[in-house]
Amino acid sequence: RDVYKRQGYSFAPGPRYHFGVDKRLPFRALAAGAARMLADPAPLKCVEAAALALLLTAGWPGTDRLALGFRSRCCAAGGDARQGEGVGQEEEERHRHVVLALRDRATGAWAALGASRCPRLLGGVGPGAAGAVAFPSLSALVARYAAGYAAVGHRLDKVRVGSPAPHSLRCARRVSWSCLLYTSPSPRDYCAH
C-alpha cells in the first residue's frame, strides 16, 4: 500500500490501459511488465494494479497470493446510489473488477491489494485504506466487497477465485486468474435494498 501511495498510483479513468496486461502471459512476463509500472508511475486499471501487487508481494514468505475477480451489474433500484460513484450509468451494464487477495499462512488472516475507480468498493481493503485491515477468512473479505458493491447500487453476479500465484520471478507458469467460480443463485443476493 505504501508503494502505491509513494508512487502516486490511482485508478485510470476511461477505457484505455496505460500498460496493458495480458493475463495469459507467464508469471515472469507479468512481473517484467509490473517492473515497468514501477519505473513509470501512471494511473492504473484494476488488472494492472493486481499485476503490480503480484510483483511487490513476490518475495513475501508465508503468504499465499491469489486473484479475486468480481462481475457485477447495476441494480434496477440503485439509481441514486450510483450517482457520482463512477461505477456505471446503465441498468444492465456489466462491470468487472480484480484484486490480489493475500493470506498470511501463520495467522490465516486475509487482506487485498488493488485499485478501483470507486473508493467505496475498496471498503478499507485496498491501498487507499487508512490502515491494514485483516479478515478471518476469504469469505469475510468477499463479503466486505459485496457490501461495497451493494452500497453503490450493484449486485455481484460472479466471484472468481484464482489458485495461489508463484513467488519466483523466474517462474514460467501462468497465474491462475480463475480457479473457482461462484455464481449468485438469485439476482437479489447482493442487491442494495
NORVENRA-V989998 format. One record per pair of residues at least 12 apart in sequence whose C-alpha atoms are under 10 Angstrom apart, sorted by the first residue. I is the first residue (numbers start at 1). J is the second residue. D is the distance in whole Angstrom. If there is no record, write none. Layout:
i->I j->J d->D
i->I j->J d->D
//
This chain:
i->1 j->53 d->9
i->1 j->56 d->10
i->1 j->112 d->10
i->1 j->113 d->7
i->1 j->114 d->9
i->1 j->125 d->10
i->1 j->126 d->7
i->1 j->127 d->4
i->1 j->128 d->7
i->1 j->129 d->8
i->1 j->130 d->10
i->1 j->131 d->9
i->1 j->132 d->9
i->2 j->127 d->7
i->2 j->128 d->9
i->3 j->38 d->9
i->3 j->53 d->10
i->3 j->56 d->9
i->3 j->127 d->9
i->4 j->38 d->9
i->4 j->41 d->9
i->4 j->49 d->9
i->4 j->52 d->9
i->4 j->53 d->9
i->4 j->113 d->10
i->4 j->114 d->9
i->4 j->115 d->9
i->4 j->126 d->10
i->4 j->127 d->6
i->4 j->128 d->9
i->5 j->127 d->7
i->5 j->128 d->8
i->6 j->41 d->10
i->7 j->37 d->10
i->7 j->38 d->8
i->7 j->39 d->9
i->7 j->40 d->9
i->7 j->41 d->6
i->7 j->42 d->9
i->8 j->41 d->7
i->8 j->42 d->8
i->8 j->43 d->8
i->9 j->37 d->10
i->9 j->38 d->10
i->9 j->41 d->6
i->9 j->42 d->6
i->9 j->43 d->5
i->9 j->44 d->7
i->9 j->45 d->10
i->9 j->49 d->9
i->9 j->115 d->9
i->9 j->127 d->9
i->10 j->41 d->9
i->10 j->42 d->8
i->10 j->43 d->5
i->10 j->44 d->6
i->10 j->45 d->8
i->10 j->46 d->10
i->10 j->49 d->9
i->10 j->114 d->10
i->10 j->115 d->7
i->10 j->116 d->8
i->10 j->117 d->8
i->10 j->127 d->9
i->10 j->128 d->9
i->11 j->42 d->9
i->11 j->43 d->5
i->11 j->44 d->5
i->11 j->45 d->6
i->11 j->46 d->7
i->11 j->48 d->10
i->11 j->49 d->9
i->11 j->114 d->9
i->11 j->115 d->6
i->11 j->116 d->6
i->11 j->117 d->5
i->11 j->118 d->9
i->11 j->119 d->9
i->12 j->42 d->8
i->12 j->43 d->4
i->12 j->44 d->5
i->12 j->45 d->5
i->12 j->46 d->9
i->12 j->48 d->10
i->12 j->115 d->9
i->12 j->116 d->9
i->12 j->117 d->7
i->13 j->43 d->8
i->13 j->44 d->9
i->13 j->45 d->8
i->13 j->86 d->9
i->13 j->116 d->10
i->13 j->117 d->7
i->14 j->45 d->9
i->14 j->117 d->10
i->15 j->45 d->9
i->16 j->44 d->10
i->16 j->45 d->9
i->17 j->43 d->9
i->17 j->44 d->7
i->17 j->45 d->7
i->17 j->46 d->10
i->17 j->47 d->10
i->17 j->48 d->8
i->18 j->37 d->9
i->18 j->41 d->10
i->18 j->42 d->7
i->18 j->43 d->7
i->18 j->44 d->7
i->18 j->45 d->8
i->18 j->48 d->9
i->19 j->33 d->8
i->19 j->34 d->9
i->19 j->36 d->8
i->19 j->37 d->7
i->19 j->40 d->10
i->19 j->42 d->9
i->19 j->43 d->9
i->19 j->44 d->8
i->19 j->45 d->9
i->19 j->47 d->10
i->19 j->48 d->7
i->20 j->33 d->9
i->20 j->44 d->9
i->20 j->45 d->9
i->20 j->47 d->9
i->20 j->48 d->7
i->21 j->33 d->8
i->21 j->34 d->9
i->21 j->45 d->9
i->21 j->47 d->7
i->21 j->48 d->6
i->21 j->49 d->10
i->21 j->50 d->10
i->21 j->51 d->8
i->22 j->47 d->9
i->22 j->48 d->9
i->22 j->51 d->10
i->23 j->47 d->8
i->23 j->48 d->10
i->23 j->51 d->9
i->23 j->174 d->8
i->23 j->175 d->7
i->23 j->176 d->9
i->23 j->177 d->8
i->24 j->173 d->10
i->24 j->174 d->7
i->24 j->175 d->8
i->24 j->176 d->9
i->24 j->177 d->9
i->25 j->172 d->9
i->25 j->173 d->8
i->25 j->174 d->6
i->25 j->175 d->8
i->26 j->169 d->10
i->26 j->170 d->9
i->26 j->171 d->7
i->26 j->172 d->5
i->26 j->173 d->5
i->26 j->174 d->4
i->26 j->175 d->7
i->26 j->176 d->10
i->27 j->51 d->9
i->27 j->54 d->9
i->27 j->55 d->9
i->27 j->165 d->8
i->27 j->166 d->7
i->27 j->167 d->9
i->27 j->168 d->8
i->27 j->169 d->7
i->27 j->170 d->7
i->27 j->171 d->6
i->27 j->172 d->6
i->27 j->173 d->6
i->27 j->174 d->5
i->27 j->175 d->6
i->27 j->176 d->10
i->28 j->55 d->9
i->28 j->166 d->10
i->28 j->167 d->10
i->28 j->168 d->8
i->28 j->169 d->5
i->28 j->170 d->5
i->28 j->171 d->6
i->28 j->172 d->6
i->28 j->173 d->8
i->28 j->174 d->9
i->28 j->175 d->10
i->29 j->169 d->9
i->29 j->170 d->9
i->29 j->171 d->9
i->29 j->172 d->8
i->29 j->173 d->10
i->29 j->174 d->9
i->30 j->48 d->9
i->30 j->51 d->6
i->30 j->52 d->8
i->30 j->54 d->8
i->30 j->55 d->8
i->30 j->169 d->9
i->30 j->174 d->9
i->30 j->175 d->9
i->31 j->51 d->7
i->31 j->52 d->7
i->31 j->53 d->10
i->31 j->54 d->7
i->31 j->55 d->5
i->31 j->56 d->9
i->31 j->58 d->9
i->31 j->168 d->10
i->31 j->169 d->7
i->31 j->170 d->9
i->31 j->171 d->10
i->32 j->51 d->10
i->32 j->52 d->10
i->32 j->55 d->8
i->32 j->169 d->9
i->32 j->170 d->10
i->33 j->48 d->9
i->33 j->51 d->8
i->33 j->52 d->8
i->33 j->55 d->9
i->34 j->48 d->8
i->34 j->49 d->9
i->34 j->50 d->9
i->34 j->51 d->6
i->34 j->52 d->5
i->34 j->53 d->8
i->34 j->54 d->8
i->34 j->55 d->6
i->34 j->56 d->9
i->35 j->51 d->10
i->35 j->52 d->8
i->35 j->55 d->7
i->35 j->56 d->9
i->36 j->52 d->9
i->37 j->49 d->9
i->37 j->51 d->9
i->37 j->52 d->7
i->38 j->52 d->8
i->38 j->55 d->10
i->38 j->56 d->10
i->43 j->115 d->10
i->44 j->114 d->10
i->44 j->115 d->7
i->44 j->116 d->9
i->44 j->117 d->10
i->45 j->97 d->9
i->45 j->98 d->9
i->45 j->114 d->9
i->45 j->115 d->7
i->45 j->116 d->7
i->45 j->117 d->8
i->46 j->69 d->10
i->46 j->96 d->9
i->46 j->97 d->6
i->46 j->98 d->6
i->46 j->99 d->7
i->46 j->100 d->10
i->46 j->113 d->10
i->46 j->114 d->6
i->46 j->115 d->5
i->46 j->116 d->6
i->46 j->117 d->8
i->47 j->67 d->10
i->47 j->69 d->10
i->47 j->96 d->10
i->47 j->97 d->8
i->47 j->98 d->6
i->47 j->99 d->7
i->47 j->100 d->9
i->47 j->114 d->8
i->47 j->115 d->8
i->47 j->116 d->10
i->48 j->98 d->9
i->48 j->99 d->10
i->48 j->114 d->9
i->48 j->115 d->9
i->49 j->98 d->9
i->49 j->99 d->8
i->49 j->100 d->9
i->49 j->113 d->8
i->49 j->114 d->5
i->49 j->115 d->6
i->49 j->116 d->9
i->49 j->127 d->10
i->50 j->66 d->10
i->50 j->67 d->8
i->50 j->68 d->9
i->50 j->97 d->10
i->50 j->98 d->7
i->50 j->99 d->5
i->50 j->100 d->5
i->50 j->101 d->9
i->50 j->112 d->10
i->50 j->113 d->7
i->50 j->114 d->6
i->50 j->115 d->8
i->51 j->67 d->9
i->51 j->98 d->10
i->51 j->99 d->9
i->51 j->100 d->8
i->51 j->114 d->9
i->51 j->175 d->10
i->52 j->100 d->9
i->52 j->113 d->9
i->52 j->114 d->9
i->53 j->65 d->9
i->53 j->99 d->9
i->53 j->100 d->7
i->53 j->101 d->10
i->53 j->102 d->10
i->53 j->112 d->9
i->53 j->113 d->6
i->53 j->114 d->7
i->53 j->115 d->10
i->54 j->66 d->9
i->54 j->67 d->9
i->54 j->99 d->10
i->54 j->100 d->7
i->54 j->101 d->10
i->54 j->102 d->10
i->54 j->113 d->9
i->54 j->165 d->8
i->54 j->166 d->9
i->54 j->167 d->8
i->54 j->169 d->10
i->54 j->175 d->10
i->55 j->167 d->9
i->55 j->168 d->10
i->55 j->169 d->8
i->57 j->100 d->10
i->57 j->102 d->9
i->57 j->113 d->10
i->57 j->167 d->8
i->58 j->165 d->9
i->58 j->166 d->8
i->58 j->167 d->5
i->58 j->168 d->7
i->58 j->169 d->7
i->59 j->166 d->10
i->59 j->167 d->6
i->59 j->168 d->8
i->59 j->169 d->9
i->60 j->104 d->10
i->60 j->167 d->8
i->61 j->104 d->9
i->61 j->105 d->9
i->61 j->167 d->8
i->62 j->103 d->8
i->62 j->104 d->6
i->62 j->105 d->5
i->62 j->106 d->7
i->62 j->107 d->10
i->63 j->102 d->7
i->63 j->103 d->5
i->63 j->104 d->5
i->63 j->105 d->6
i->63 j->106 d->8
i->63 j->108 d->9
i->63 j->109 d->10
i->63 j->110 d->10
i->63 j->164 d->9
i->63 j->167 d->9
i->64 j->101 d->8
i->64 j->102 d->6
i->64 j->103 d->5
i->64 j->104 d->7
i->64 j->105 d->7
i->64 j->108 d->10
i->64 j->110 d->9
i->64 j->163 d->9
i->64 j->164 d->6
i->64 j->165 d->7
i->64 j->166 d->9
i->64 j->167 d->9
i->65 j->100 d->7
i->65 j->101 d->6
i->65 j->102 d->5
i->65 j->103 d->7
i->65 j->104 d->9
i->65 j->110 d->10
i->65 j->111 d->10
i->65 j->112 d->9
i->65 j->162 d->9
i->65 j->163 d->8
i->65 j->164 d->5
i->65 j->165 d->6
i->65 j->166 d->8
i->65 j->167 d->9
i->66 j->99 d->9
i->66 j->100 d->6
i->66 j->101 d->5
i->66 j->102 d->7
i->66 j->103 d->9
i->66 j->112 d->9
i->66 j->161 d->7
i->66 j->162 d->5
i->66 j->163 d->6
i->66 j->164 d->5
i->66 j->165 d->6
i->66 j->166 d->9
i->66 j->175 d->8
i->66 j->176 d->8
i->66 j->177 d->8
i->66 j->178 d->9
i->66 j->179 d->10
i->67 j->98 d->7
i->67 j->99 d->6
i->67 j->100 d->5
i->67 j->101 d->6
i->67 j->102 d->9
i->67 j->112 d->9
i->67 j->113 d->10
i->67 j->160 d->8
i->67 j->161 d->6
i->67 j->162 d->5
i->67 j->163 d->7
i->67 j->164 d->8
i->67 j->165 d->8
i->67 j->175 d->8
i->67 j->176 d->7
i->67 j->177 d->5
i->67 j->178 d->7
i->67 j->179 d->9
i->68 j->97 d->8
i->68 j->98 d->6
i->68 j->99 d->5
i->68 j->100 d->6
i->68 j->101 d->6
i->68 j->102 d->10
i->68 j->112 d->9
i->68 j->114 d->10
i->68 j->138 d->10
i->68 j->141 d->10
i->68 j->142 d->9
i->68 j->159 d->7
i->68 j->160 d->6
i->68 j->161 d->5
i->68 j->162 d->6
i->68 j->163 d->9
i->68 j->177 d->7
i->68 j->178 d->8
i->68 j->179 d->10
i->68 j->180 d->10
i->69 j->96 d->7
i->69 j->97 d->6
i->69 j->98 d->4
i->69 j->99 d->7
i->69 j->100 d->9
i->69 j->101 d->10
i->69 j->142 d->10
i->69 j->158 d->8
i->69 j->159 d->6
i->69 j->160 d->5
i->69 j->161 d->6
i->69 j->162 d->8
i->69 j->177 d->8
i->69 j->178 d->8
i->69 j->181 d->9
i->70 j->95 d->8
i->70 j->96 d->6
i->70 j->97 d->5
i->70 j->98 d->6
i->70 j->99 d->9
i->70 j->142 d->9
i->70 j->145 d->9
i->70 j->146 d->9
i->70 j->149 d->10
i->70 j->156 d->7
i->70 j->157 d->8
i->70 j->158 d->6
i->70 j->159 d->5
i->70 j->160 d->6
i->70 j->161 d->9
i->70 j->181 d->10
i->70 j->182 d->10
i->71 j->94 d->7
i->71 j->95 d->6
i->71 j->96 d->5
i->71 j->97 d->7
i->71 j->98 d->9
i->71 j->154 d->10
i->71 j->155 d->9
i->71 j->156 d->6
i->71 j->157 d->6
i->71 j->158 d->5
i->71 j->159 d->7
i->71 j->160 d->8
i->71 j->183 d->10
i->72 j->92 d->9
i->72 j->93 d->8
i->72 j->94 d->6
i->72 j->95 d->5
i->72 j->96 d->7
i->72 j->97 d->9
i->72 j->146 d->10
i->72 j->149 d->8
i->72 j->150 d->10
i->72 j->153 d->10
i->72 j->154 d->6
i->72 j->155 d->5
i->72 j->156 d->4
i->72 j->157 d->5
i->72 j->158 d->7
i->72 j->159 d->9
i->72 j->190 d->9
i->72 j->191 d->10
i->73 j->87 d->10
i->73 j->88 d->9
i->73 j->90 d->9
i->73 j->91 d->7
i->73 j->92 d->6
i->73 j->93 d->6
i->73 j->94 d->5
i->73 j->95 d->6
i->73 j->96 d->9
i->73 j->149 d->9
i->73 j->153 d->9
i->73 j->154 d->5
i->73 j->155 d->6
i->73 j->156 d->7
i->73 j->157 d->7
i->73 j->158 d->10
i->73 j->187 d->9
i->73 j->191 d->9
i->74 j->87 d->9
i->74 j->88 d->7
i->74 j->89 d->8
i->74 j->90 d->7
i->74 j->91 d->5
i->74 j->92 d->6
i->74 j->93 d->6
i->74 j->94 d->7
i->74 j->95 d->8
i->74 j->149 d->9
i->74 j->150 d->9
i->74 j->152 d->8
i->74 j->153 d->6
i->74 j->154 d->4
i->74 j->155 d->6
i->74 j->156 d->9
i->74 j->191 d->8
i->74 j->192 d->10
i->75 j->90 d->10
i->75 j->91 d->6
i->75 j->92 d->8
i->75 j->93 d->10
i->75 j->149 d->10
i->75 j->150 d->9
i->75 j->152 d->9
i->75 j->153 d->6
i->75 j->154 d->5
i->75 j->155 d->6
i->75 j->156 d->10
i->75 j->187 d->9
i->75 j->188 d->9
i->75 j->190 d->9
i->75 j->191 d->6
i->75 j->192 d->7
i->75 j->193 d->9
i->76 j->90 d->9
i->76 j->91 d->6
i->76 j->92 d->8
i->76 j->153 d->8
i->76 j->154 d->9
i->76 j->155 d->10
i->76 j->191 d->9
i->76 j->192 d->10
i->77 j->91 d->9
i->77 j->153 d->7
i->77 j->154 d->9
i->77 j->191 d->9
i->77 j->192 d->8
i->77 j->193 d->8
i->78 j->91 d->9
i->78 j->150 d->9
i->78 j->151 d->9
i->78 j->152 d->7
i->78 j->153 d->4
i->78 j->154 d->7
i->78 j->155 d->10
i->78 j->191 d->8
i->78 j->192 d->7
i->78 j->193 d->8
i->79 j->91 d->8
i->79 j->152 d->9
i->79 j->153 d->7
i->79 j->154 d->10
i->80 j->152 d->9
i->80 j->153 d->8
i->81 j->150 d->9
i->81 j->151 d->7
i->81 j->152 d->5
i->81 j->153 d->5
i->81 j->154 d->9
i->81 j->192 d->9
i->82 j->151 d->9
i->82 j->152 d->5
i->82 j->153 d->6
i->82 j->154 d->8
i->83 j->152 d->8
i->83 j->153 d->9
i->84 j->118 d->9
i->84 j->152 d->10
i->85 j->117 d->8
i->85 j->118 d->6
i->85 j->119 d->8
i->85 j->120 d->8
i->85 j->121 d->10
i->85 j->152 d->7
i->85 j->153 d->10
i->86 j->116 d->10
i->86 j->117 d->6
i->86 j->118 d->6
i->86 j->119 d->10
i->86 j->152 d->9
i->87 j->116 d->9
i->87 j->117 d->7
i->87 j->118 d->6
i->87 j->121 d->9
i->87 j->149 d->9
i->87 j->152 d->8
i->87 j->153 d->9
i->87 j->154 d->9
i->88 j->152 d->9
i->88 j->153 d->9
i->88 j->154 d->9
i->91 j->153 d->10
i->91 j->154 d->9
i->92 j->154 d->10
i->94 j->154 d->10
i->94 j->156 d->10
i->94 j->157 d->9
i->95 j->154 d->9
i->95 j->156 d->9
i->95 j->157 d->10
i->96 j->156 d->10
i->96 j->158 d->9
i->96 j->159 d->10
i->97 j->114 d->9
i->97 j->115 d->9
i->97 j->116 d->8
i->97 j->117 d->10
i->97 j->121 d->10
i->97 j->159 d->10
i->98 j->113 d->9
i->98 j->114 d->7
i->98 j->115 d->9
i->98 j->116 d->9
i->98 j->159 d->10
i->98 j->160 d->9
i->98 j->161 d->10
i->98 j->177 d->9
i->99 j->112 d->6
i->99 j->113 d->6
i->99 j->114 d->5
i->99 j->115 d->7
i->99 j->116 d->9
i->99 j->122 d->10
i->99 j->125 d->10
i->99 j->126 d->9
i->100 j->112 d->5
i->100 j->113 d->5
i->100 j->114 d->6
i->100 j->115 d->10
i->100 j->126 d->10
i->100 j->161 d->10
i->100 j->162 d->9
i->100 j->165 d->10
i->100 j->177 d->10
i->101 j->113 d->7
i->101 j->114 d->9
i->101 j->125 d->10
i->101 j->138 d->8
i->101 j->141 d->9
i->101 j->142 d->10
i->101 j->161 d->9
i->101 j->162 d->9
i->101 j->164 d->9
i->102 j->134 d->10
i->102 j->138 d->9
i->102 j->164 d->9
i->103 j->134 d->9
i->103 j->135 d->9
i->103 j->136 d->10
i->103 j->137 d->9
i->103 j->138 d->8
i->103 j->164 d->10
i->104 j->134 d->10
i->107 j->134 d->10
i->107 j->136 d->9
i->108 j->134 d->9
i->108 j->135 d->9
i->108 j->136 d->7
i->108 j->137 d->7
i->108 j->138 d->9
i->109 j->133 d->9
i->109 j->134 d->6
i->109 j->135 d->5
i->109 j->136 d->5
i->109 j->137 d->6
i->109 j->138 d->8
i->109 j->141 d->10
i->110 j->125 d->10
i->110 j->133 d->8
i->110 j->134 d->5
i->110 j->135 d->5
i->110 j->136 d->6
i->110 j->137 d->6
i->110 j->138 d->6
i->110 j->139 d->9
i->110 j->140 d->9
i->110 j->141 d->7
i->111 j->124 d->10
i->111 j->125 d->6
i->111 j->126 d->8
i->111 j->132 d->8
i->111 j->133 d->6
i->111 j->134 d->5
i->111 j->135 d->6
i->111 j->136 d->9
i->111 j->137 d->9
i->111 j->138 d->8
i->111 j->140 d->10
i->111 j->141 d->7
i->112 j->124 d->9
i->112 j->125 d->6
i->112 j->126 d->6
i->112 j->127 d->9
i->112 j->132 d->10
i->112 j->133 d->9
i->112 j->134 d->9
i->112 j->135 d->10
i->112 j->138 d->10
i->112 j->141 d->8
i->112 j->142 d->10
i->113 j->125 d->7
i->113 j->126 d->5
i->113 j->127 d->6
i->113 j->128 d->9
i->113 j->129 d->10
i->114 j->126 d->6
i->114 j->127 d->7
i->114 j->128 d->9
i->115 j->127 d->7
i->115 j->128 d->8
i->116 j->128 d->10
i->118 j->148 d->9
i->118 j->149 d->10
i->118 j->152 d->9
i->119 j->148 d->9
i->120 j->145 d->9
i->120 j->147 d->9
i->120 j->148 d->6
i->120 j->149 d->8
i->120 j->151 d->8
i->120 j->152 d->8
i->121 j->144 d->9
i->121 j->145 d->6
i->121 j->146 d->8
i->121 j->147 d->8
i->121 j->148 d->5
i->121 j->149 d->6
i->121 j->150 d->9
i->121 j->151 d->8
i->121 j->152 d->8
i->122 j->144 d->9
i->122 j->145 d->7
i->122 j->148 d->7
i->122 j->149 d->9
i->123 j->141 d->10
i->123 j->144 d->7
i->123 j->145 d->7
i->123 j->146 d->10
i->123 j->147 d->8
i->123 j->148 d->6
i->123 j->149 d->9
i->123 j->151 d->10
i->124 j->144 d->9
i->124 j->145 d->10
i->124 j->148 d->10
i->125 j->141 d->8
i->125 j->144 d->8
i->125 j->145 d->9
i->138 j->161 d->10
i->142 j->159 d->8
i->143 j->190 d->9
i->146 j->159 d->10
i->146 j->189 d->9
i->146 j->190 d->6
i->146 j->191 d->9
i->146 j->192 d->10
i->147 j->190 d->8
i->147 j->191 d->9
i->147 j->192 d->9
i->148 j->190 d->10
i->148 j->192 d->10
i->149 j->190 d->8
i->149 j->191 d->8
i->149 j->192 d->8
i->150 j->189 d->10
i->150 j->190 d->6
i->150 j->191 d->6
i->150 j->192 d->5
i->150 j->193 d->8
i->151 j->190 d->10
i->151 j->191 d->9
i->151 j->192 d->6
i->151 j->193 d->9
i->152 j->191 d->10
i->152 j->192 d->8
i->153 j->190 d->9
i->153 j->191 d->7
i->153 j->192 d->6
i->153 j->193 d->9
i->154 j->190 d->7
i->154 j->191 d->6
i->154 j->192 d->7
i->155 j->184 d->9
i->155 j->186 d->10
i->155 j->187 d->7
i->155 j->188 d->7
i->155 j->189 d->7
i->155 j->190 d->5
i->155 j->191 d->5
i->155 j->192 d->7
i->156 j->182 d->10
i->156 j->183 d->8
i->156 j->184 d->7
i->156 j->186 d->10
i->156 j->187 d->8
i->156 j->188 d->9
i->156 j->189 d->8
i->156 j->190 d->6
i->156 j->191 d->8
i->157 j->182 d->8
i->157 j->183 d->6
i->157 j->184 d->5
i->157 j->185 d->8
i->157 j->186 d->9
i->157 j->187 d->7
i->157 j->188 d->10
i->157 j->189 d->9
i->157 j->190 d->8
i->157 j->191 d->10
i->158 j->181 d->7
i->158 j->182 d->6
i->158 j->183 d->5
i->158 j->184 d->6
i->158 j->185 d->10
i->159 j->178 d->9
i->159 j->180 d->8
i->159 j->181 d->6
i->159 j->182 d->5
i->159 j->183 d->7
i->159 j->184 d->8
i->160 j->177 d->8
i->160 j->178 d->5
i->160 j->179 d->7
i->160 j->180 d->6
i->160 j->181 d->5
i->160 j->182 d->6
i->160 j->183 d->9
i->161 j->176 d->9
i->161 j->177 d->7
i->161 j->178 d->5
i->161 j->179 d->6
i->161 j->180 d->5
i->161 j->181 d->6
i->161 j->182 d->8
i->162 j->175 d->8
i->162 j->176 d->5
i->162 j->177 d->4
i->162 j->178 d->4
i->162 j->179 d->5
i->162 j->180 d->7
i->162 j->181 d->9
i->163 j->175 d->8
i->163 j->176 d->5
i->163 j->177 d->7
i->163 j->178 d->7
i->163 j->179 d->6
i->163 j->180 d->8
i->164 j->176 d->8
i->164 j->177 d->9
i->164 j->179 d->10
i->165 j->177 d->9
//
